[in-house]
Amino acid sequence: MKEVFTKQAPEAIGPYSQGIKVNNVFYSSGQIPLTTSGEIVSGGVEEQTHQVFQNLQAVLAEAGSSLNHVIKATVFIKDMEEFPVINEVYGSYFQEHQPARSCVEVARLPKDVKVEIEVIALLAS
């Protein structure tokens, strides 16, 4: 088991890592729309979702993987009414390769953001 850390994504805001590699699988922590300096990205749910994907791409790259190797994604959203926007942004990152996914509306997310996504991915060979 090996922790993953990159300065290209925000540092963990609690007692956890950005992700863990176990054998040939990477498990990301949930990524929220924070910049590398730890600030919430400005804008609405569309901008927040793009920032989440930038963070996911950074931790995946550090782990030796990519969005093309994601096998499962879990999306947590604050308001299911915003699902169509989040889904459109999500789809722009997963066009040909479409991993399994769960989407859950939650009462509250860290720092009151609108979206959080975690992924499980295979490590690139």
Accessible surface in RSA format (square Angstrom, percent):
REM  Atomic radii and reference values for relative SASA: ProtOr
REM  Chains: A
REM  Algorithm: Lee & Richards
REM  Probe-radius: 1.40
REM  Slices: 20
REM RES _ NUM      All-atoms   Total-Side   Main-Chain    Non-polar    All polar
REM                ABS   REL    ABS   REL    ABS   REL    ABS   REL    ABS   REL
RES MET A   1   187.61  97.2 112.12  74.2  75.49 179.7  89.27  75.9  98.33 130.3
RES LYS A   2   131.61  64.2 127.36  78.1   4.24  10.1  82.83  74.6  48.78  52.0
RES GLU A   3   122.20  70.2 106.00  80.2  16.20  38.6  29.18  56.4  93.02  76.0
RES VAL A   4     6.91   4.5   2.59   2.3   4.32  10.4   5.45   4.7   1.47   4.0
RES PHE A   5   100.08  50.1  86.68  53.7  13.40  34.9  86.68  52.6  13.40  38.4
RES THR A   6    10.55   7.5   6.43   6.5   4.13   9.8   4.13   5.5   6.43   9.7
RES LYS A   7   160.31  78.2 143.67  88.1  16.65  39.6  89.97  81.0  70.34  74.9
RES GLN A   8   128.99  72.1 118.34  86.5  10.66  25.4  36.49  77.7  92.51  70.2
RES ALA A   9     1.68   1.5   0.00   0.0   1.68   3.8   0.00   0.0   1.68   4.4
RES PRO A  10     9.49   6.9   6.20   5.6   3.29  12.0   6.33   5.2   3.15  19.6
RES GLU A  11   115.68  66.4 106.66  80.7   9.02  21.5  28.00  54.1  87.68  71.6
RES ALA A  12    35.80  32.9   8.93  13.8  26.87  61.1  13.72  19.3  22.08  58.5
RES ILE A  13    84.02  47.8  46.72  34.8  37.30  89.9  56.07  40.4  27.95  75.8
RES GLY A  14    31.91  39.4   0.00   N/A  31.91  39.4  19.39  53.2  12.52  28.0
RES PRO A  15   147.07 107.2 106.17  96.8  40.90 148.7 122.46 101.1  24.61 152.9
RES TYR A  16   106.91  49.9  80.34  45.7  26.57  69.1  77.72  58.4  29.19  36.0
RES SER A  17    20.62  17.4   9.12  12.2  11.51  26.5  11.76  25.0   8.86  12.4
RES GLN A  18     5.55   3.1   3.34   2.4   2.21   5.3   4.23   9.0   1.32   1.0
RES GLY A  19     1.31   1.6   0.00   N/A   1.31   1.6   1.31   3.6   0.00   0.0
RES ILE A  20    44.14  25.1  44.14  32.9   0.00   0.0  44.14  31.8   0.00   0.0
RES LYS A  21    46.96  22.9  44.75  27.5   2.20   5.2  12.01  10.8  34.95  37.2
RES VAL A  22    52.10  34.3  50.90  46.1   1.20   2.9  51.01  44.3   1.09   2.9
RES ASN A  23   139.70  96.3 101.54  98.1  38.16  91.9  34.96  84.1 104.74 101.2
RES ASN A  24    89.96  62.0  88.21  85.2   1.76   4.2  31.13  74.9  58.84  56.9
RES VAL A  25    26.33  17.3  26.33  23.8   0.00   0.0  26.33  22.9   0.00   0.0
RES PHE A  26     0.00   0.0   0.00   0.0   0.00   0.0   0.00   0.0   0.00   0.0
RES TYR A  27    95.55  44.6  92.86  52.8   2.69   7.0  57.15  42.9  38.39  47.3
RES SER A  28    12.28  10.4   0.00   0.0  12.28  28.3   0.47   1.0  11.81  16.5
RES SER A  29    26.73  22.6  17.82  23.8   8.91  20.5  13.59  28.9  13.14  18.4
RES GLY A  30    19.59  24.2   0.00   N/A  19.59  24.2   0.42   1.2  19.17  42.9
RES GLN A  31     9.56   5.3   8.70   6.4   0.86   2.1   0.86   1.8   8.70   6.6
RES ILE A  32    12.74   7.2  11.36   8.5   1.38   3.3  11.36   8.2   1.38   3.7
RES PRO A  33     0.00   0.0   0.00   0.0   0.00   0.0   0.00   0.0   0.00   0.0
RES LEU A  34     3.57   2.0   3.57   2.6   0.00   0.0   3.57   2.5   0.00   0.0
RES THR A  35    39.99  28.4  39.54  40.1   0.44   1.1  39.53  53.1   0.46   0.7
RES THR A  36    79.09  56.3  57.42  58.2  21.67  51.7  26.93  36.2  52.16  78.9
RES SER A  37    89.53  75.7  53.21  71.0  36.32  83.7  55.13 117.4  34.40  48.2
RES GLY A  38    31.12  38.4   0.00   N/A  31.12  38.4  18.73  51.4  12.38  27.7
RES GLU A  39   114.42  65.7 113.15  85.6   1.27   3.0  38.73  74.9  75.69  61.8
RES ILE A  40    75.06  42.7  54.76  40.8  20.30  48.9  54.76  39.4  20.30  55.1
RES VAL A  41    30.88  20.3  26.23  23.7   4.65  11.2  28.28  24.6   2.60   7.1
RES SER A  42    96.61  81.6  81.38 108.6  15.23  35.1  53.75 114.5  42.87  60.1
RES GLY A  43    51.18  63.1   0.00   N/A  51.18  63.1  27.80  76.3  23.38  52.4
RES GLY A  44    31.94  39.4   0.00   N/A  31.94  39.4  26.15  71.7   5.79  13.0
RES VAL A  45    11.86   7.8   8.97   8.1   2.89   7.0   8.97   7.8   2.89   7.8
RES GLU A  46    85.83  49.3  85.11  64.4   0.72   1.7  12.58  24.3  73.25  59.8
RES GLU A  47    80.43  46.2  76.42  57.8   4.00   9.5  34.77  67.3  45.65  37.3
RES GLN A  48    12.04   6.7  12.04   8.8   0.00   0.0   0.00   0.0  12.04   9.1
RES THR A  49     0.00   0.0   0.00   0.0   0.00   0.0   0.00   0.0   0.00   0.0
RES HIS A  50    61.21  33.5  61.21  42.5   0.00   0.0  45.15  46.5  16.06  18.7
RES GLN A  51    19.63  11.0  18.86  13.8   0.76   1.8   1.02   2.2  18.61  14.1
RES VAL A  52     0.00   0.0   0.00   0.0   0.00   0.0   0.00   0.0   0.00   0.0
RES PHE A  53     0.17   0.1   0.17   0.1   0.00   0.0   0.17   0.1   0.00   0.0
RES GLN A  54    98.98  55.3  92.22  67.4   6.76  16.1  27.96  59.5  71.03  53.9
RES ASN A  55     1.41   1.0   1.41   1.4   0.00   0.0   0.00   0.0   1.41   1.4
RES LEU A  56     0.00   0.0   0.00   0.0   0.00   0.0   0.00   0.0   0.00   0.0
RES GLN A  57    76.57  42.8  71.65  52.4   4.92  11.7  23.89  50.9  52.68  40.0
RES ALA A  58    17.21  15.8   6.14   9.5  11.07  25.2  14.83  20.9   2.38   6.3
RES VAL A  59     0.00   0.0   0.00   0.0   0.00   0.0   0.00   0.0   0.00   0.0
RES LEU A  60     0.26   0.1   0.26   0.2   0.00   0.0   0.26   0.2   0.00   0.0
RES ALA A  61    69.58  64.0  50.07  77.3  19.51  44.4  53.18  74.9  16.41  43.5
RES GLU A  62    95.05  54.6  70.66  53.5  24.40  58.1   9.45  18.3  85.61  69.9
RES ALA A  63     3.34   3.1   0.00   0.0   3.34   7.6   0.37   0.5   2.96   7.8
RES GLY A  64    37.47  46.2   0.00   N/A  37.47  46.2  35.62  97.8   1.85   4.1
RES SER A  65    11.43   9.7   0.00   0.0  11.43  26.3   1.61   3.4   9.82  13.8
RES SER A  66    40.69  34.4  37.44  50.0   3.25   7.5  38.48  81.9   2.21   3.1
RES LEU A  67    14.88   8.3  12.53   9.0   2.35   5.9  12.73   8.9   2.15   5.8
RES ASN A  68   109.80  75.7  96.28  93.0  13.52  32.6  16.39  39.4  93.41  90.3
RES HIS A  69    65.57  35.8  60.84  42.3   4.73  12.1  43.82  45.2  21.75  25.3
RES VAL A  70     0.00   0.0   0.00   0.0   0.00   0.0   0.00   0.0   0.00   0.0
RES ILE A  71    77.17  43.9  66.54  49.6  10.63  25.6  68.74  49.5   8.43  22.9
RES LYS A  72    59.40  29.0  58.98  36.2   0.42   1.0  54.30  48.9   5.10   5.4
RES ALA A  73     0.38   0.3   0.00   0.0   0.38   0.9   0.38   0.5   0.00   0.0
RES THR A  74    21.14  15.0  20.95  21.2   0.19   0.4  10.66  14.3  10.48  15.8
RES VAL A  75     2.66   1.7   2.66   2.4   0.00   0.0   2.66   2.3   0.00   0.0
RES PHE A  76    47.08  23.6  47.08  29.2   0.00   0.0  47.08  28.5   0.00   0.0
RES ILE A  77     0.22   0.1   0.22   0.2   0.00   0.0   0.22   0.2   0.00   0.0
RES LYS A  78    79.23  38.7  67.66  41.5  11.57  27.5  37.96  34.2  41.27  44.0
RES ASP A  79    57.47  40.3  56.48  56.2   0.98   2.3  16.77  39.5  40.69  40.6
RES MET A  80    82.39  42.7  77.46  51.3   4.93  11.7  70.70  60.1  11.69  15.5
RES GLU A  81   149.82  86.0 128.01  96.8  21.81  51.9  48.62  94.0 101.20  82.6
RES GLU A  82    39.87  22.9  38.49  29.1   1.38   3.3  16.97  32.8  22.90  18.7
RES PHE A  83    57.46  28.7  57.46  35.6   0.00   0.0  57.46  34.8   0.00   0.0
RES PRO A  84    88.09  64.2  77.27  70.4  10.83  39.4  82.72  68.3   5.37  33.4
RES VAL A  85    60.32  39.7  58.38  52.9   1.94   4.7  60.30  52.4   0.02   0.0
RES ILE A  86     2.73   1.6   2.73   2.0   0.00   0.0   2.73   2.0   0.00   0.0
RES ASN A  87    55.82  38.5  52.60  50.8   3.21   7.7   0.92   2.2  54.89  53.1
RES GLU A  88   136.11  78.1 123.67  93.6  12.44  29.6  47.37  91.6  88.74  72.5
RES VAL A  89     7.09   4.7   5.19   4.7   1.90   4.6   7.09   6.2   0.00   0.0
RES TYR A  90    15.65   7.3  15.65   8.9   0.00   0.0  15.60  11.7   0.05   0.1
RES GLY A  91    30.88  38.1   0.00   N/A  30.88  38.1  26.29  72.1   4.59  10.3
RES SER A  92    58.47  49.4  38.03  50.8  20.44  47.1  39.56  84.2  18.91  26.5
RES TYR A  93    55.32  25.8  34.94  19.9  20.38  53.0  27.02  20.3  28.30  34.9
RES PHE A  94     5.58   2.8   2.34   1.4   3.24   8.4   3.56   2.2   2.02   5.8
RES GLN A  95   129.01  72.1 106.75  78.0  22.26  53.0  37.38  79.6  91.63  69.5
RES GLU A  96   178.58 102.5 142.35 107.7  36.23  86.3  61.92 119.8 116.66  95.3
RES HIS A  97    61.61  33.7  53.55  37.2   8.06  20.6  42.17  43.5  19.44  22.6
RES GLN A  98   136.81  76.5 107.25  78.4  29.55  70.4  28.91  61.5 107.89  81.8
RES PRO A  99    16.55  12.1   0.32   0.3  16.23  59.0   5.21   4.3  11.34  70.5
RES ALA A 100    61.19  56.3  43.11  66.5  18.08  41.1  55.49  78.1   5.70  15.1
RES ARG A 101    84.55  35.5  49.61  25.3  34.95  83.2  10.18  13.9  74.38  45.1
RES SER A 102    44.19  37.3  37.57  50.1   6.62  15.2  21.74  46.3  22.45  31.4
RES CYS A 103    39.62  30.0  12.17  13.6  27.45  64.5  11.99  30.4  27.62  29.8
RES VAL A 104    66.79  43.9  64.00  57.9   2.79   6.7  66.79  58.0   0.00   0.0
RES GLU A 105    89.70  51.5  67.59  51.1  22.11  52.6  15.19  29.4  74.51  60.8
RES VAL A 106    37.13  24.4  29.08  26.3   8.05  19.4  35.79  31.1   1.34   3.6
RES ALA A 107   103.28  95.0  66.28 102.3  37.00  84.2  78.12 110.0  25.16  66.7
RES ARG A 108   171.95  72.2 150.87  76.9  21.07  50.2  52.33  71.5 119.61  72.5
RES LEU A 109    11.47   6.4   7.27   5.2   4.20  10.6   9.77   6.9   1.70   4.6
RES PRO A 110    59.84  43.6  46.80  42.7  13.04  47.4  59.20  48.9   0.64   4.0
RES LYS A 111   107.28  52.3  74.74  45.9  32.54  77.5  38.16  34.3  69.12  73.6
RES ASP A 112    69.19  48.5  53.95  53.7  15.24  36.0  20.00  47.1  49.19  49.1
RES VAL A 113     0.98   0.6   0.00   0.0   0.98   2.4   0.98   0.9   0.00   0.0
RES LYS A 114    68.15  33.2  67.84  41.6   0.31   0.7  27.92  25.1  40.23  42.9
RES VAL A 115     0.00   0.0   0.00   0.0   0.00   0.0   0.00   0.0   0.00   0.0
RES GLU A 116    27.98  16.1  27.98  21.2   0.00   0.0   0.37   0.7  27.61  22.5
RES ILE A 117     0.45   0.3   0.45   0.3   0.00   0.0   0.45   0.3   0.00   0.0
RES GLU A 118    61.76  35.5  61.57  46.6   0.20   0.5   7.26  14.0  54.50  44.5
RES VAL A 119     1.90   1.3   0.03   0.0   1.87   4.5   0.87   0.8   1.03   2.8
RES ILE A 120    54.43  31.0  54.43  40.6   0.00   0.0  54.43  39.2   0.00   0.0
RES ALA A 121     0.00   0.0   0.00   0.0   0.00   0.0   0.00   0.0   0.00   0.0
RES LEU A 122    71.22  39.7  71.22  50.9   0.00   0.0  71.22  50.0   0.00   0.0
RES LEU A 123    35.40  19.7  24.39  17.4  11.01  27.7  24.39  17.1  11.01  29.6
RES ALA A 124    52.86  48.6  33.22  51.3  19.63  44.7  33.39  47.0  19.46  51.6
RES SER A 125   162.56 137.4  84.33 112.5  78.24 180.2  81.80 174.2  80.76 113.1
END  Absolute sums over single chains surface
CHAIN  1 A     6737.5       5320.3       1417.2       3502.1       3235.4
END  Absolute sums over all chains
TOTAL          6737.5       5320.3       1417.2       3502.1       3235.4
